[in-house]
């Protein structure tokens, strides 16, 4: 069985790739170079794909920086040192407009050309800081769209959008990844790393990662 796996190079997507592989899928990983300030994650994705035995790993270049609208695709400062209550409320400036919709659309096109009908994405709704495109209802809606808007879907080869981590905490994800042999030292989560790739340790993503490892 073939599957397309969205692979950012972060902790969640690495665990998702390991999970899909453990379920017997031949995994075709796709990473997006979308103009993000934390471009170091692309290098991490390459390492993760190789370490976890992806059948194929492609990097697709799109320029969401042309639109901006996010601290990840513009010069807007990335929030630092926020408390857990702040991280868990509202939609932060690190939200990239329509990012997961764009990514899943391209992953869907890739899957259809491969004859794959399973698309894995490593989003989770519990530890994430208010992103509307990380919710279960978004995944269900996109799956319906995928089966309405593709030749394969119309002809009866139904697509599944799989988000196995969506109801898990960061600690639960890390525990799962450890069981599956994920080397988390290869992953990168920081939204605002130093030029040499050193994590800032203070952005929401760094804080959630640290909290997850402590709890795990």
N, C-alpha and C positions, 0 to 999 in steps of 0.2 A: 504494500500500500504506500502510495506517495502522499506526502503532506508538505505544505508550505508553512514555514515557521518564521514569524516576524522576530528578528534578532537585533536588538539595539546595542547589545554589549553589556547591558546592565544585569543586575542580580536576578530580576524576575524573568527576563527573556531567556537567560542562560538556563534557569531551572525549567522553563517551559520546553526548551529544546531537548533537555535531558529527559523530561517526562514523555514527550512525543516519541523519542527514540526508544524508551523503555517499553512503549506500547506496540513496538514493532513497525513503526512507520519509517519509510525511507525519507529522510528530511532534507528538504531544499530550503535553505535559510536565505532570507532577504533582509538586507540592512539599507537604511535610507540616509544618504548624505543630503540633508535638507537645509543646510546653511546654519545649523545649530552651533552655538558658541562652544559647546563641549564636544567638538569633533573628535577628540581623543577616544570617544566611545566606539568609533568605527574600527580603530585598531584593536580595541578590546573584542569587538564582535568577531573579527577575523581569527583571533586566538581561540575564542570560545568555540567557534564553528569547527575549527581543526581539532581541538581537544575532545570535543563531543562527537566527532565522526560524522558530521553532516555530509550528505552525498554531494551537495553543491552549496556554494555560498556566493551570492551576487550582491553587489552594492549598486543601488539605483540612485542617481543624482537628480534631485529636484531642488529648486531654490525658493523655499518659503520665506527667505529673508527679503525677497522682492515685496512681500506683503507686510512683513513685520508683525506688529500686534502682539508680541510676546517678548518677555525678557530673554528667551532662548534664541530669538531670531532678530534681535534689535540691540540697541545700546542701552535699553532700560536696565537698571540695576537688578540683579537677582537678590531677592530677600534673604537676609542672613539672621541666624539666631532666633528664629521664631519659636514660641512655645507650642507644645503639643496641641493645645486648644485652638491656637491661631491657625496651625497647619490644617486642622480638621474642619475648619469652617470657611465658607466662601470659596470662590474660584480665584486662584492666585495669578499673578502676572506671568508665571511660568507656563500657564496654559497656552498652547499653540493652536490658534483657530483651525478647527476641523482636521487636526493632524491625524488622528486615528481613522477618520473617515477616508482621508486621502491615502494613508498607508494601506488600509484594508482593501480599498478599490484597486490599487496596484498589485497587491498580493493576490487578489481575486483574478486579475488578468493573467498573472504568472501561473496560478494554479490551473486555470482553464487551458492554457497552452501545454501544460505538463500532463493533463488528464488526471490531475489530483482534485479531490473533492473535500479535503479536510484542510482548514487553515487555522493554525494555532497562534494565539496572541497572549502575551504574558501580563495582561492587566489584572489589577485587583481593586476591589471597591472599598476594602476596609482600611488599609493603611494609606491610601492615596489622598492627596490634599485637594479634594473638591473638583476633580476633572470630570466634566459631564460625559466625556467619551470613554470613561472607564466603568460605566454602569451596566448591569446586566440587561436593562431594557434597550440600551444602545446596541449591544451585541445581538439580541433577538431581532431588532429592527433591521440591522444590517444583513443578517442571514436571510431574512425575507426578501430584501432588496436583491441580494446576490442571486437568489433563485428566480426572481422575476426578470432580471436584466441581462441574463447570459444565455447563450445558445445551449450550453450544457444543462442549465437549470430548466429551461423551457422544454428540453427534450427528455427530462426525467432523471438526469444524473444530478441529484441534489447536493448542494454544498452545505457543509457544516462549519460554522465559526466556533472554534473551541477555545475557551478561556479557563483552563483548569485551575488557575490560581485565584479566580475572581472573588471567592469568599474566604480566602485565607489571609491571616495576618503575616507580616513580614517574618516573624519568628517561625511560623509554621512553614512558610516557603523555604526558609533556610534549612530547617530540619529535613524537609523533603529533598532538597538539593543535595544535602550531605549524603543521604541514603542512596541517591542516584549517582554519586561520584562527581558532583560539580566542584571544580576548583575555583572558589570565589575570588582568589587572588588575581585571576585573569580578567575579572569583570570591572566595570567602571560605572559609578552612579552619579558622580558630582555634576551639578549644573554649571558651576563656575570654577573650573580647575585653573591652576597656574599654567603658564606656558609649557612647562615640562610635564604637565598632566597630573601634578600632585593635587589631590582633592582639597577643597577649601575647608571641609569639616564643619561648615556652619549653614549651608543651604538646606532647604527642606529635605532634599533627597539624601544628603549626607547624614542628616539627623535621623531620618527614618531608617536608614541602613544601620547606623550605630545602635539605635534602639532595638532593631530586629536581632542583631547579633548578641546583644546583651541578654535579651529575653530568651533567645535560643540556647 
